[in-house]
Amino acid sequence: MSIDIQSGLTSLWNSTGIMNFIQPSNPDLSCVENFLHMYGMPMMIVICLFLLWLGIKKQFEPLLLVPIAFGGLIANFPCDHSFQAFVYKVGIDPAIGIFPLIIFMGVGAMTDFGPLIANPKTALLGGAAQFGIFGALLLALCLGFSPAEAGAIGIIGGADGPTSIFVTSRLAEHLLPAIAVAAYSYMALVPVIQPPIMKLLTTEEERKIQMTQLREVSKREKITFPLVVLILCAILLPDACPLVGMLTFGNLCKECGVVDRLSDTMQNALINIITIFLGLAVGSKLSSDKFLTLETLKILLLGIIAFSLATAAGVLMAKLMNCFTKTKINPLIGSAGVSAVPMAARVSNKVGLEANPQNFLLMHAMGPNVAGVIGSAVAAGVLLSLCR
């Protein structure tokens, strides 16, 4: 009887988290790999707690960083992960993968395309910001990543979390943890990363440029615009249609004025529910064996380069446009060409106000900001066509 009790207690002890946190050494691995193998789970728990601190204390993209970090905690506990596996299968797995599309629908329902319609030339700024995507792609190829992996890494430059997840799940699913964390982290750090680049590339006089008030956009224009965008996308780049289609559908529901209940659901309840599950699903891939790799460090580095290139390209495009137009554009709004809506536009406005307290750039910056959302979706279609 004593032997059975001893055996049972030993079995119980071996099943505890304490015993499973520290993995036995593997003589086939190098010193660094062995260290990560043995202590990976405790290290990832610390990293996830740090991400929680960033989301709660610093409020860096808390709506996504908190569920991602919490999902990562669960993924690194030695417990049953079947629920997370199910959520990932339904929401992100390439075979189904509906979460990014639903979030794009909600973004469309929350976004006003009016500033872009009123000043169409700002679409060039959103297009220029996509240079960060393709610049990072080329750098990733130089570092030895495959074309599919390089395409997934490059999309970080669009500063669009759902698009990054959508593209990565189809091109290089094994890189999803690092790319998702990089994309959302850099989105949250827009107020930190962008201002130094904006100030470095502009003069004090350029930052003081005041732009004329935008014209009023009619309801008919706002209804027609998403339909035209979708039709052009279907004709020219069908691979981008899932993202662009959901974005334009959400916007059409917002602007047509006859489905307010649907629009309200997209903007609030639905996008909030999907955000919760998307964060938990992404967090489920933050296990130590997938995240604590040399590839992750490379991806984080390439991500910041991509985001910086996107910001710089938008500002420089605005400066170039000023060489050919009579009505000057404040180059600061070029930085809003990344897809972080509306945070990037707010940063443009903030830096403009620092240079000139009468310089209100928010609505002007929303033009390239909206164009950046569309541009990142189009860039995603291009990457899927070229790299798959």
C-alpha positions, -999 to 999 in steps of 0.1 A, spaced: 0 0 0 29 24 9 44 17 -26 12 27 -43 10 59 -23 46 67 -30 41 60 -67 9 82 -68 26 111 -50 56 108 -74 32 108 -104 14 138 -89 46 157 -84 58 150 -119 26 163 -133 29 197 -115 38 229 -133 70 231 -113 84 200 -128 74 209 -163 87 245 -163 123 234 -164 130 210 -193 159 185 -192 190 193 -211 196 180 -246 232 171 -255 224 175 -292 219 213 -288 244 241 -285 249 259 -252 226 288 -262 199 265 -277 201 242 -246 197 272 -223 166 283 -242 153 247 -243 157 243 -205 145 278 -194 123 289 -223 89 287 -206 99 308 -175 115 333 -199 84 335 -220 62 340 -190 84 370 -180 81 384 -216 43 380 -215 41 397 -182 62 426 -196 37 428 -226 9 429 -201 26 458 -183 30 477 -216 -7 472 -224 -20 480 -189 5 505 -175 17 522 -206 -15 517 -226 3 505 -257 -24 490 -279 -41 475 -248 -71 462 -267 -48 437 -285 -17 436 -264 -35 425 -232 -53 394 -248 -21 385 -268 0 386 -237 -25 367 -216 -29 341 -244 9 338 -243 9 332 -206 -15 303 -210 5 289 -240 36 287 -217 18 270 -188 19 232 -189 -18 227 -193 -45 217 -218 -43 241 -248 -72 227 -268 -94 258 -265 -66 280 -278 -60 255 -306 -97 256 -316 -98 294 -316 -66 296 -337 -80 270 -362 -113 290 -366 -98 325 -366 -63 325 -381 -55 292 -397 -52 297 -435 -79 272 -442 -105 294 -425 -89 325 -410 -119 348 -406 -107 370 -377 -85 395 -397 -113 399 -423 -140 407 -396 -117 432 -380 -112 449 -414 -149 451 -417 -152 468 -384 -123 492 -393 -142 501 -425 -174 508 -404 -154 531 -381 -135 550 -408 -145 581 -426 -131 581 -462 -142 618 -466 -108 634 -461 -93 611 -488 -122 618 -512 -119 656 -506 -82 656 -513 -74 626 -536 -38 634 -541 -31 624 -505 -36 588 -517 0 592 -531 12 596 -496 -5 564 -485 10 547 -515 45 560 -508 44 547 -472 41 512 -486 77 515 -496 86 503 -461 69 469 -469 90 463 -500 122 477 -486 120 454 -456 112 425 -480 144 431 -499 164 433 -466 148 401 -454 159 383 -486 194 396 -481 194 381 -446 186 346 -460 148 344 -455 128 327 -482 106 349 -505 75 338 -486 91 346 -453 104 379 -466 69 389 -478 54 381 -444 81 401 -426 78 430 -450 41 435 -443 50 447 -408 59 480 -426 22 486 -432 17 490 -394 -15 470 -398 -19 441 -374 -48 423 -390 -32 425 -424 1 412 -410 -17 382 -395 -37 376 -427 -6 376 -449 17 357 -425 -8 329 -419 -8 323 -456 29 328 -465 49 318 -434 27 306 -406 57 295 -384 67 332 -382 33 344 -369 42 349 -332 72 372 -339 55 391 -367 22 396 -348 40 409 -317 63 431 -339 33 446 -359 12 454 -328 42 466 -308 53 491 -334 17 502 -340 15 510 -303 49 528 -305 38 552 -333 40 582 -310 75 573 -300 90 561 -333 75 586 -358 82 621 -344 120 620 -345 119 608 -381 94 635 -391 115 662 -375 147 649 -390 133 650 -426 115 684 -424 125 720 -416 108 742 -391 92 762 -419 78 731 -435 62 719 -403 45 753 -400 27 750 -433 -10 755 -429 -34 737 -452 -67 750 -465 -99 736 -451 -112 705 -469 -143 707 -490 -175 690 -479 -180 656 -493 -215 645 -504 -233 614 -492 -234 601 -528 -196 604 -531 -191 585 -498 -214 557 -510 -198 555 -544 -162 555 -532 -161 521 -515 -179 505 -545 -154 520 -569 -124 508 -548 -138 473 -546 -145 470 -583 -110 483 -592 -94 459 -568 -114 430 -582 -102 439 -618 -66 447 -610 -56 426 -580 -81 399 -570 -58 385 -542 -65 417 -522 -102 414 -525 -109 396 -492 -93 425 -472 -105 453 -494 -139 438 -497 -145 436 -460 -131 471 -455 -154 486 -482 -184 466 -470 -180 480 -435 -176 515 -448 -206 512 -472 -228 501 -442 -216 531 -423 -223 556 -451 -255 543 -467 -275 552 -436 -301 524 -440 -283 496 -419 -274 516 -388 -279 485 -366 -254 465 -387 -229 493 -388 -232 498 -350 -226 461 -344 -195 461 -367 -181 491 -349 -187 479 -314 -199 444 -303 -186 424 -332 -151 439 -335 -147 438 -297 -155 401 -296 -133 392 -325 -104 413 -310 -106 392 -278 -104 359 -297 -78 372 -322 -55 382 -293 -59 349 -275 -53 330 -308 -21 349 -316 -9 345 -280 -14 307 -283 16 307 -307 39 325 -282 54 293 -269 91 294 -261 101 270 -288 85 292 -315 93 327 -302 128 324 -285 148 321 -317 174 341 -337 147 345 -364 126 365 -339 154 390 -332 159 394 -370 121 400 -375 119 426 -347 149 444 -363 135 443 -398 101 454 -385 114 486 -370 133 492 -402 102 486 -423 81 510 -401 108 537 -402 111 534 -440 73 537 -444 72 569 -422 102 584 -441 88 576 -475 55 593 -467 72 625 -455 96 626 -485 67 620 -510 49 651 -495 81 671 -499 84 659 -535 48 668 -543 54 703 -530 79 708 -558 51 704 -584 20 719 -568 10 755 -560 -10 745 -529 16 733 -504 11 701 -484 25 700 -449 50 671 -451 41 660 -416 9 644 -429 29 621 -451 39 601 -420 2 592 -415 4 571 -447 11 541 -425 -21 521 -416 -22 529 -379 -57 546 -379 -62 571 -364 -30 572 -342 -7 582 -370 -29 611 -380 -30 622 -344 8 622 -342 10 643 -374 -14 668 -358 5 669 -325 39 675 -342 23 702 -364 8 720 -333 42 720 -317 56 740 -346 25 762 -350 -3 763 -324 -28 773 -351 -18 744 -374 -46 718 -372 -36 688 -394 -58 660 -381 -84 659 -409 -58 665 -435 -37 636 -421 -67 613 -422 -66 613 -460 -32 595 -462 -41 575 -431 -71 560 -448 -51 556 -480 -26 537 -460 -52 512 -449 -63 506 -485 -26 506 -495 -16 480 -470 -45 457 -481 -34 462 -518 3 455 -508 -9 423 -491 -25 412 -523 7 419 -542 27 399 -517 3 370 -518 6 370 -556 44 372 -558 55 352 -528 31 324 -524 
